[in-house]
Amino acid sequence: MLTSSSLTGAVTWVEVGAWTYHYSDRGDYAWEQARNYCQTFFTDLVAIQNKQEIEYLNRSLPFHKRYYWIGIRKLHGIWTWVGTRKVLTKEAENWAAREPNNRRSNQDCVEIYIKRPQESGKWNDEPCSQKKKALCYRASCQPFPCSQRGECVETIGSYRCECYPGFHGPECEDVVQCTKLEPKGVRMNCSHPYGDFSYNSTCVFRCQEGFEQRGVDMLRCLPSQQWSADTPTCTAIACPALSAPDQGELNCSHLHGDFTFGSMCAFSCQTGFVLMGLESRKCTAMGTWTGDSPRCEAITCPVLRAPDRGELNCSHLHGDFTFGSTCVFSCQTGFVLTGLESHECTATGTWTGDAPLCKGRVAAQCVTGLGVTMGCSQVSWSSHSSTIACPVLNAPDQGELNCSHLHGDFAFGSTCAFSCQTGFVLMGPESRECTATGTWTGDTPQCKGRVLLKCASLLYQGELNCSHLHGDFAFGSTCAFSCQTGFVLMGPETRECTATGTWTGDAPRCKGRVAAQGVAGLGTAELLSRARELHIQLYMHLFLRGGVSSDGSRDALV
């Protein structure tokens, strides 16, 4: 039932159950004064909860032409409920049409229209200095309501608890429970602020050395009665997979999975090979193997050399002169192999058989009177045997000869190289070799003159004296230059025709001398006239005779 009475002669109040609204009936206040008034005698300026509350106030309060202040104010540019410091949400707004308009940019406080003919119960922004009635409320929530696990919400005549996440019950006294965790192979440490495995319980997980965690480190019991993630697991740290070395074998034992923490691998080699490195390796907690990878190296045999006058041809399966290598011996022409033709490197590091030799064949010259009755190839000679020799070679004309002798001058195995002098070309083989039959390979080469480019014929005003080795103005031609009396040679005295068809040096010329007789004491005009006369004479000599001559006793260069 609604009742009305006077409080200290200044306040009119309406009580509904435990929650009451109050307003002053004797005076109006600015917004700050109104709030101080409400906080002094009651709780605060009214905080509107819902539309039903607005309807109740509009129905119960008397009309006042200046209307009533409510507990909304613009703080830092945002409309805020001052009692709870909560921002006014879009859903909770109840503005009148075209409001808030912030007229003159100073309307930071809010009034409510009570019993206004239009838009009754709506809000309007006003300057905070305006004076209006203070609309207050007295809260029905206790100082520590809802077990301190929820928010007390005032309702008309009562209140209700809006529990925080994780709590429930009329007074939020009950706590949400999550399933009990029992991980396997994982160390777990939990804290329970509201009871074992209940809301906000946290459990931290850790794996033993050599294992890595798959999943999050910590789980939390959520208000939904679910854990924040799946329980993590611990798996053995893996090392890179090992493989048997070439020509070797691998034998492993695994405690927690193939090639994981604690795995041990032993290495061995096949016959003919030796292990280089550790015999075993272990996978550590760091995910690495102890030591370095071993290898199997083929057992080595002593290095073989080709015999004198012989050759060596080897095939190596596992490296030079190692287990499995096979070497075949042969001799140069004119020599014969004594011993095994093929040797193989064994697993003991030795070669099969002894090293063979190449012995020289001898020329089977049948001497008269020895009474030989068998073929020369079957004869073994002693005092009358000698190394096979070839005829002595000479350098060709205009050429050179360069020989190397293995078994004596111009004997079996000797090789001779031929070359020609500049301006000549070799016709025939560049080299010849003395064979086991006492003859040279190929025919005798010759040096023949190249078909050379000729040099340009020289034209010269003085005297020209040429010598030609291979034809007029051809390669090797040399020309000497001189001048007639009264002229001086300017340039090289000789030029030679090269193999490229060009002359050495630049073309020389003869520069005439002029008589300086009687020049001294002449005036300028006479001197110029004399110079023109000499110039004309010199030109006529050049034109008529192809040269210039002068018999002056004292000469000067022109």
C-alpha positions in Angstrom: 0.0 0.0 0.0 1.3 3.5 -0.9 1.5 6.1 1.9 2.8 9.6 2.2 4.2 11.6 5.1 6.6 14.5 5.8 10.2 14.1 6.9 11.8 16.9 8.8 9.3 19.2 7.2 11.4 19.3 3.9 11.0 15.9 2.3 8.1 14.0 0.9 8.6 10.2 0.4 6.7 7.3 -0.9 7.6 3.9 0.5 7.1 0.6 -1.2 8.4 -2.4 0.8 12.0 -1.9 1.6 12.9 0.5 -1.2 11.7 4.1 -1.2 11.8 7.1 -3.5 12.2 10.6 -2.0 12.0 14.2 -3.4 12.1 17.7 -1.8 8.9 19.7 -1.8 10.2 23.0 -0.4 13.1 23.9 -2.7 14.9 23.3 -6.0 18.6 22.6 -6.4 21.4 22.7 -9.0 22.4 19.1 -10.0 25.5 19.0 -7.6 23.4 20.3 -4.7 20.6 17.9 -5.5 23.1 14.9 -5.4 24.6 16.2 -2.1 21.1 16.3 -0.7 20.3 12.8 -1.7 23.6 11.4 -0.5 23.2 13.2 2.9 19.7 11.9 3.7 19.3 8.9 1.5 21.5 6.8 -0.9 21.9 8.9 -4.1 20.0 10.4 -7.0 17.7 7.8 -8.5 19.1 5.3 -10.9 16.4 4.1 -13.3 16.4 0.3 -13.7 13.7 -0.3 -16.2 10.6 1.0 -17.9 8.3 -0.2 -15.1 10.2 2.0 -12.7 9.7 5.0 -15.0 6.0 4.3 -15.3 5.8 4.0 -11.5 7.6 7.3 -10.9 5.5 9.2 -13.5 2.4 7.8 -11.9 3.3 8.5 -8.3 5.2 11.8 -8.3 3.5 15.2 -8.6 3.9 17.5 -11.5 6.6 20.2 -11.2 7.2 22.7 -13.9 11.0 22.5 -13.6 10.9 18.7 -13.4 13.3 16.4 -11.5 17.1 15.7 -11.6 18.1 12.0 -11.9 21.5 10.3 -11.4 22.9 10.5 -15.0 25.7 12.9 -15.9 28.2 13.3 -18.8 31.7 12.3 -17.5 34.6 12.7 -20.0 32.1 13.0 -22.8 30.1 9.8 -21.9 26.7 9.6 -20.2 27.3 7.7 -17.0 25.2 6.5 -14.0 26.9 8.3 -11.2 26.0 5.9 -8.4 27.5 2.8 -10.1 29.9 4.6 -12.5 28.4 2.4 -15.3 28.1 3.7 -18.8 24.6 4.3 -20.1 24.0 1.6 -22.7 22.1 2.2 -25.9 19.4 -0.2 -24.8 18.8 1.7 -21.5 18.5 5.1 -23.1 15.1 6.9 -22.7 15.7 10.3 -24.4 13.0 12.5 -25.6 12.8 13.3 -29.3 15.9 15.2 -30.6 17.6 14.8 -27.3 20.3 15.0 -26.0 21.0 18.1 -28.1 23.7 19.7 -25.8 22.5 23.1 -26.5 25.2 25.8 -26.0 27.6 22.9 -25.4 27.1 22.8 -21.6 24.1 20.5 -21.0 25.9 17.7 -19.1 23.1 16.7 -16.6 19.8 14.9 -17.1 16.2 15.6 -16.0 13.1 13.4 -16.2 9.7 14.7 -17.4 7.1 13.9 -14.8 3.4 14.3 -15.9 4.5 16.4 -18.9 1.7 16.6 -21.5 4.1 15.3 -24.2 6.8 12.6 -23.8 6.1 12.1 -20.2 8.7 10.0 -18.4 11.4 10.8 -21.1 14.8 12.4 -20.4 16.4 15.6 -21.5 19.9 17.0 -21.1 20.1 20.3 -19.2 22.8 22.6 -17.9 23.9 21.4 -14.5 23.4 24.9 -13.0 19.6 24.8 -13.6 17.6 24.3 -10.4 15.1 21.4 -10.2 13.8 19.0 -7.6 16.0 16.3 -6.4 14.6 12.7 -7.0 16.3 10.4 -4.5 16.1 6.8 -3.5 17.0 4.7 -0.5 18.5 1.3 -1.3 17.2 -1.9 0.1 20.4 -3.9 -0.6 22.5 -4.6 2.5 26.1 -3.4 2.8 27.4 -6.9 1.9 24.6 -8.5 -0.1 24.5 -11.6 -2.3 27.3 -13.3 -0.3 29.7 -10.8 -2.0 29.5 -13.0 -5.1 26.9 -11.0 -7.1 25.4 -7.6 -7.6 22.4 -6.5 -5.7 19.8 -5.0 -8.1 17.1 -2.8 -6.6 13.6 -3.6 -7.6 10.4 -1.8 -6.6 9.8 -3.0 -3.1 12.6 -5.5 -3.0 15.9 -6.5 -4.6 17.5 -9.5 -6.4 21.0 -10.9 -6.7 22.6 -11.0 -10.1 25.4 -13.5 -9.4 28.8 -13.2 -10.8 29.9 -15.8 -13.3 30.7 -19.1 -11.5 28.1 -18.6 -8.7 24.4 -19.3 -8.3 21.6 -19.5 -5.7 19.3 -16.9 -4.2 22.2 -15.2 -2.4 24.9 -16.5 -4.8 26.0 -18.9 -2.1 26.6 -21.9 -4.4 29.8 -22.5 -6.6 30.0 -24.1 -10.0 31.8 -27.5 -10.0 34.1 -28.9 -12.8 35.1 -32.5 -13.2 38.0 -33.7 -11.2 41.2 -33.9 -13.1 43.3 -37.1 -13.1 46.0 -36.7 -15.7 48.4 -39.6 -16.5 52.1 -39.1 -16.9 51.8 -35.4 -16.1 52.7 -33.6 -12.9 49.8 -31.4 -11.7 49.6 -28.7 -9.1 46.2 -27.1 -8.3 44.8 -24.2 -6.2 41.1 -24.1 -5.2 39.8 -20.8 -3.9 36.2 -22.0 -3.6 36.6 -25.7 -3.1 38.2 -28.6 -5.0 37.9 -28.4 -8.7 35.3 -25.7 -8.5 34.9 -22.3 -10.2 38.2 -20.5 -10.6 40.2 -23.5 -9.6 43.5 -23.5 -11.5 45.8 -26.4 -12.2 49.4 -26.1 -13.6 51.0 -29.0 -15.4 54.6 -29.9 -15.9 56.4 -32.8 -17.6 59.4 -34.8 -16.4 62.8 -34.3 -18.0 63.1 -35.8 -21.4 59.4 -35.2 -22.2 57.6 -32.3 -23.8 54.1 -31.0 -23.1 51.4 -31.1 -25.7 48.8 -28.6 -24.7 48.4 -25.6 -22.4 50.4 -25.2 -19.2 47.4 -24.2 -17.0 43.7 -25.0 -16.9 41.0 -23.0 -15.2 37.5 -24.1 -14.1 35.1 -21.8 -16.0 31.5 -20.7 -15.0 30.2 -23.1 -17.7 31.5 -26.0 -15.5 34.0 -26.7 -18.2 37.8 -26.5 -18.1 39.4 -23.8 -20.2 41.2 -26.4 -22.3 41.9 -30.1 -22.7 44.2 -31.8 -20.2 47.8 -31.7 -21.6 49.9 -34.8 -22.2 53.6 -35.5 -22.0 55.4 -37.2 -24.9 59.0 -38.2 -25.1 61.2 -35.7 -26.8 62.2 -37.0 -30.2 65.7 -37.0 -31.7 66.3 -37.1 -35.5 65.9 -40.6 -36.9 69.3 -42.4 -37.3 70.3 -44.5 -40.2 73.0 -47.1 -40.6 76.2 -45.7 -42.1 77.2 -46.8 -45.6 78.5 -50.4 -45.5 77.4 -50.6 -41.9 74.5 -51.7 -39.6 72.4 -50.0 -36.9 70.8 -51.7 -33.9 68.6 -49.6 -31.6 66.5 -50.1 -28.4 63.7 -47.6 -27.7 62.2 -47.0 -24.2 59.5 -44.4 -25.1 59.1 -44.7 -28.8 61.3 -44.8 -31.9 64.2 -42.5 -31.7 63.0 -40.7 -28.6 64.4 -39.7 -25.2 66.4 -42.7 -23.8 66.7 -44.5 -27.1 70.2 -46.2 -27.6 71.7 -47.1 -31.0 74.8 -49.3 -31.6 76.7 -49.1 -34.9 78.8 -51.8 -36.6 80.5 -52.2 -40.0 80.5 -54.9 -42.7 83.5 -57.1 -43.5 86.3 -55.1 -45.1 85.3 -51.9 -43.3 86.3 -50.3 -40.0 84.1 -48.0 -37.8 85.3 -44.5 -37.4 83.6 -42.8 -34.4 81.5 -43.8 -31.5 80.1 -47.4 -31.3 76.9 -46.1 -29.7 74.8 -43.0 -29.4 72.0 -42.0 -26.9 69.0 -39.6 -27.4 69.2 -36.9 -24.8 66.5 -34.8 -23.1 67.6 -31.9 -25.5 66.4 -33.9 -28.5 70.0 -34.4 -29.7 72.2 -37.5 -29.9 75.4 -37.9 -28.0 78.5 -37.7 -30.1 78.7 -37.4 -33.9 77.6 -39.8 -36.6 80.1 -42.6 -37.1 81.1 -43.9 -40.5 82.4 -47.0 -42.0 85.6 -46.6 -43.9 87.0 -49.2 -46.2 90.2 -50.9 -45.0 93.1 -49.5 -47.1 95.9 -51.3 -48.9 99.3 -49.9 -49.8 99.2 -47.6 -52.8 100.3 -49.4 -56.0 102.5 -47.9 -58.6 102.8 -48.7 -62.3 106.0 -50.7 -63.0 108.8 -49.1 -65.0 107.8 -49.1 -68.7 104.3 -50.1 -67.6 100.9 -48.8 -66.9 98.4 -49.3 -64.0 94.6 -49.2 -64.4 92.5 -49.4 -61.2 88.8 -49.5 -60.3 87.9 -48.4 -56.8 84.6 -49.3 -55.2 85.1 -47.6 -51.9 88.0 -45.2 -52.3 91.5 -45.2 -53.8 93.3 -48.4 -53.0 90.8 -49.7 -50.4 89.0 -52.9 -49.8 87.5 -54.2 -53.1 89.8 -52.1 -55.4 91.1 -54.0 -58.4 94.3 -53.0 -60.3 95.3 -54.3 -63.7 98.9 -54.0 -64.9 100.1 -53.7 -68.5 103.4 -52.9 -70.2 104.3 -50.4 -72.9 104.9 -51.7 -76.4 108.3 -53.4 -76.5 108.0 -54.7 -72.9 106.5 -57.8 -71.4 104.7 -58.3 -68.0 106.2 -60.7 -65.5 103.9 -61.5 -62.6 100.1 -61.4 -62.0 98.2 -59.2 -64.4 95.5 -58.3 -61.8 95.7 -57.6 -58.0 92.8 -57.1 -55.5 92.8 -55.3 -52.1 91.5 -57.8 -49.5 89.7 -57.2 -46.1 93.1 -57.7 -44.3 94.6 -54.6 -46.0 96.9 -56.6 -48.3 97.0 -57.2 -52.1 96.7 -60.5 -53.7 100.0 -61.6 -55.3 103.3 -59.7 -55.7 104.0 -56.6 -57.7 104.7 -57.5 -61.4 107.5 -56.1 -63.6 107.9 -55.0 -67.2 110.9 -56.4 -68.9 112.1 -55.0 -72.2 111.9 -57.1 -75.4 115.2 -57.4 -77.3 115.8 -57.1 -81.1 116.2 -60.6 -82.4 119.0 -60.1 -84.8 120.1 -63.4 -86.2 123.9 -63.4 -86.6 125.5 -65.5 -89.4 127.2 -68.6 -88.1 125.0 -69.1 -85.0 123.1 -71.9 -86.7 119.7 -70.8 -85.6 116.9 -73.2 -86.5 113.9 -71.7 -84.7 111.9 -68.6 -85.3 113.3 -65.4 -83.9 110.3 -64.8 -81.7 111.3 -68.0 -79.8 114.9 -67.1 -79.4 116.4 -65.7 -76.2 119.6 -63.8 -77.1 122.5 -62.8 -74.9 125.6 -61.1 -76.2 124.1 -60.2 -79.5 120.8 -58.6 -78.2 120.3 -54.8 -78.1 117.4 -52.2 -77.6 115.6 -51.6 -80.9 116.8 -48.3 -82.6 115.2 -46.1 -85.2 117.0 -44.1 -87.9 118.3 -40.7 -86.7 115.9 -37.8 -87.5 117.0 -34.4 -88.6 115.1 -31.1 -88.5 113.5 -30.1 -91.8 114.7 -27.1 -93.7 113.5 -23.9 -92.1 112.3 -26.0 -89.1 113.3 -27.3 -85.7 113.4 -30.8 -84.0 112.8 -31.5 -80.3 113.1 -35.1 -79.1 112.6 -37.0 -75.8 114.3 -40.4 -75.4 113.2 -43.0 -72.8 115.6 -45.7 -73.6 118.4 -44.0 -75.6 118.8 -41.6 -78.5 116.4 -42.4 -81.3 115.5 -45.8 -79.7 112.2 -47.5 -78.9 109.9 -45.1 -77.2 111.7 -41.9 -78.4 109.3 -39.1 -79.5 110.3 -36.2 -81.7 108.3 -33.0 -82.3 108.6 -30.9 -85.4 108.1 -27.1 -85.8 108.8 -24.5 -88.4 110.3 -21.0 -88.3 108.2 -17.9 -88.6 106.8 -17.6 -92.1 106.7 -21.3 -92.7 104.1 -24.0 -92.1 104.6 -27.6 -91.2 103.4 -30.1 -93.8 103.0 -33.5 -92.2 102.8 -34.9 -88.7 103.8 -32.7 -85.8 105.4 -35.6 -83.9 106.8 -39.1 -84.7 107.5 -42.0 -82.3 110.0 -44.8 -82.6 108.1 -48.2 -82.5 109.1 -51.7 -81.4 109.8 -52.5 -85.1 112.6 -49.9 -85.4 110.6 -47.6 -87.6 109.1 -44.1 -87.1 105.4 -43.5 -87.1 104.2 -41.3 -90.0 106.2 -39.6 -92.8 109.0 -37.0 -92.6 107.3 -33.5 -92.4 108.5 -30.5 -94.3 108.5 -26.7 -93.7 107.0 -24.8 -96.6 106.7 -21.1 -97.0 103.3 -19.7 -96.2 101.3 -18.0 -98.9 101.8 -14.7 -97.2 100.0 -11.4 -97.7 102.2 -8.9 -99.7 102.9 -5.5 -98.3 101.9 -2.5 -100.2 104.5 -1.3 -102.7 106.6 1.6 -101.3 106.6 4.9 -103.1 109.3 7.3 -102.0 110.6 10.6 -103.3 114.2 9.9 -102.3 116.3 6.8 -102.9 114.9 3.3 -102.0 117.0 0.1 -101.7 115.1 -3.1 -101.1 116.0 -6.8 -100.6 113.3 -9.5 -101.1 113.6 -13.0 -99.6 110.3 -14.4 -100.8 109.2 -12.1 -103.6 108.8 -8.4 -104.2 107.5 -6.6 -101.2 106.5 -9.9 -99.5 107.2 -11.3 -96.0 110.8 -10.7 -95.1 111.4 -7.9 -97.6 113.5 -5.1 -96.2 113.8 -1.5 -97.6 116.4 1.2 -96.8 115.6 4.9 -97.3 117.9 7.8 -98.1 117.6 11.3 -99.5 119.3 13.3 -102.2 121.8 16.0 -101.5 120.1 19.0 -99.9 117.4 16.9 -98.1 117.2 15.4 -94.6 115.4 12.0 -93.9 112.5 12.4 -91.5 111.5 8.9 -90.1 112.9 5.4 -89.9 115.9 4.5 -92.2 114.5 0.9 -92.8 111.1 -0.8 -92.9 110.4 -4.6 -93.0 107.4 -6.5 -94.4 105.8 -8.6 -91.7 103.8 -11.9 -91.9 100.6 -9.8 -91.5 101.2 -7.9 -94.8 102.1 -4.6 -93.1 105.3 -2.6 -92.9 107.1 -1.8 -89.7 107.2 1.8 -88.7 105.7 4.9 -90.4 106.6 6.1 -93.9 109.7 8.4 -93.8 110.0 11.6 -95.9 112.7 13.9 -97.2 112.6 17.5 -96.1 114.5 19.9 -98.3 117.2 22.4 -97.1 117.2 26.0 -98.7 120.2 28.2 -99.3 120.7 30.8 -96.7 123.3 32.6 -98.9 123.1 36.4 -98.8 120.1 36.6 -96.5 121.9 38.6 -93.8 121.3 42.3 -94.1 118.1 42.1 -96.3 115.1 44.1 -95.4 111.7 42.7 -94.6 110.3 43.2 -98.1 113.4 41.9 -99.8 113.5 38.8 -97.5 109.8 38.0 -98.3 110.5 38.3 -102.0 113.5 36.1 -101.7 111.5 33.4 -99.8 108.7 33.4 -102.5 111.4 32.9 -105.2 113.0 30.0 -103.3 109.6 28.4 -102.8 108.7 28.5 -106.5 112.1 27.1 -107.4 111.7 24.2 -104.9 108.2 23.4 -106.2 109.4 23.3 -109.9 112.2 20.9 -108.9 109.8 18.6 -107.2 107.3 18.7 -110.1 109.8 18.1 -112.9 112.3 15.7 -111.3 110.3 14.1 -108.5 112.7 15.5 -105.9 114.4 18.6 -104.7 118.1 19.6 -105.0 120.0 22.6 -103.8 123.8 23.5 -104.0 123.9 26.3 -101.5 127.0 26.6 -99.4 125.2 27.3 -96.2 121.9 25.5 -95.7 118.9 26.1 -93.5 115.8 23.8 -93.0 112.6 25.1 -94.5 
